[in-house]
Amino acid sequence: MARNQTLQTITPLFGETWFEKHQRGLLWLLNFPMIRSWFRWCLKIHRYDCRTRITQIGPNRFSWGDELFRENGRWHLRRTTDFRTHPKFAKRLYYAFRPLWWTLHAWDWFIADRIVPALSWGFGSLTAYPDFALNAAGIANINKTGVSRFSTQLEWQINNSFTGTWASELGTYYAFYMADQTNTEPKLVVTYTVSGEEFIPQIQII
């Protein structure tokens, strides 16, 4: 009987968390006069897309033109954002500097993560699957003879309550891949044990 079942899906290393962690360095590269044209070209941010200072970048968007203004006694932030329907800038960052990422991956995988974790760059998981452990409802949803269907929901949809703080002029979003997205096929890993009974075939000699 199955004891532990885990659903695993591919998520790119260059996700929201990675961009937030390295936001300062990315913005420096995007805005420093001597190299910004080259770095923006690497990410396919063209001159007609943005001619001014970029103030934020994520896997599928970048922003510019931050401006504080006061209205009805409250301060607001006005920002222009260029959104894409896919993680364009994460992909461009990966492909433009792929030799660098794989060099860091080799360093982390063979040396840093095993011997000196403090020197790790965090690229040991460049090719790994992140784990999503299924609860009882998730395990029960697995179709053993057909297609298993799962959905993506926000926390307040699941709990039917919102625990954050609402603010004007702001928004939130979440993104996910469908099962047929290229290079993001999910993988189901099943860990199981067999019963202690053994089947011994009966042999009849004639």
Secondary structure, DSSP 8 states (H G I E B T S, - for coil): -EEEEEEE----SSSHHHHHHTHHHHHHHHH-TTTHHHHHHHTT--TTT--S-EEEEETTEEEEEEEEEEETTEEEEEEEEEE-SS-HHHHHHHHHTHHHHHHHHHHIIIIITTT-GGG--S-TTTT---EEE--HHHHHT--SSS--------HHHHHTS--S---TT---------TTSTT---EEEEEE---S----------
